[in-house]
Amino acid sequence: MTEYEQEPKPEHDAAPAVGDTTGTPPGGSWRVFHATGAAPAGDPPAIPPAPPWREFLGAPLQPAPADDDLALHRRLGAHDARPGLRDEEIDTVNAALLLRRPLLVSGPPGVGKSTLAYLVARELGLGRVLQWSIVSRTTLRDGLYEYDSIGRAQAIAAWPAGADQATTDVRPAGPPPPAPPAPGAPSVPPAAGSRPEPPPYLGDFVTLGPVGTALLAYARPRVLLIDELDKSDIDLPNDLLHVLENGSYAVPELVRSALPKVSVFTDDPDGRAEIVGGRVECREFPLVVITSNGEREFPAAFRRRCLPLEMRPPSREQLVSIVVSHLRSRPEAVDALIDDFERRVRTGGTQSVDQLLNAVHLTTAGGFQADSDGRKLIELLLRDLAKGR
């Protein structure tokens, strides 16, 4: 085990503070998530401590991430609306938070699987959601980090001749180089070892992906959304399993550089993080929300380490809540459209909540006429997605 892996947690982490992940939630309840849809009024709620077998010692500690209010509003609507989840769904989310295990969320398209990640992030004050959208060509490294080797090679080639490779891994310290002499002034030879401009810095060519950023050492868990994992290559779930089980990974390019610390970019806007010894380990395991549309089965070893959550189509009360939260009102036409939407789903159709929101917004737009042409538009918006047209 390396010295970095043995680094103990700082002493200030031993005493729980208000809103700290190591404290006991108010009232002593293990449930900290209640699906209210509202941001915390004061300090964010404390999250129960992790089980001993899910404790990690990552360092250095990163600053708390900022909220992404625009993304939260776009996903959830108004802050004062209650999106509503079933009791068993709320309990499963709380169990994932307590046990530090990923959530494997399944269900038909449009039932709010990915929205769940934003709902938890807003209510618990966990900052910006890190989203990793999966396609058939996605690899584990895409989620962990990106190393721009070509860009770095070009930068080194463009650097003034005579620079030795060893210095390109170190950000230069000290004052900037002196300004060029005025015209006619006698030239002064440069000091030994000086450079007219700093060399290319290794960290400027490394960017952590959503998974890599979520596994940095934060005092409170980040929220990581891995969207539509069932679209991935057959090997990706098993590759991802090792990283999520250990809460850590290495960046070989940083390990080989032999630098003690390197500052790299993260998936957060304008974010940077310091990596020690080329290795990243979390302090608090993130809340990982993995969504699946059920297009394939996952390996048993992968499913064993996740908590399954099957989301069913929303009830009428939930549909009304969703519409009101996004439109901040309850238009007169909403009840008839919800009736139509429920009838289509009940008879075996595949419709998403987004379709209902589009139909409600269209019918409440000024000047819309529910005549034959208007009805055709409604039928188009509420079409059965399973029929491919």
Secondary structure, DSSP 8 states (H G I E B T S, - for coil): --TTTT----GGGSS--TT-TTS--GGG-S----------SSS--------GGG-----S--------HHHHHHHH--TT------HHHHHHHHHHHHHT--EEEE-STTSSTTHHHHHHHHHHT--S-EEEE--TT--HHHHHEEE-HHHHHHHHHHS-TT--GGGGGS---SS-------TTS------TT--SS----GGGGEEE-HHHHHTS--SS--EEEEE-GGGS-TTHHHHHHHHHHHTEEE-HHHHHHT-SEEEEE-SSTT-EEEEETTEEE-SS--EEEEEE-SSS---HHHHHTSEEEE-----HHHHHHHHHHHHSS--TTHHHHHHHHHHHHHTT----HHHHHHHHHHHHSTT---SHHHHHHHHHHT--GGGT-
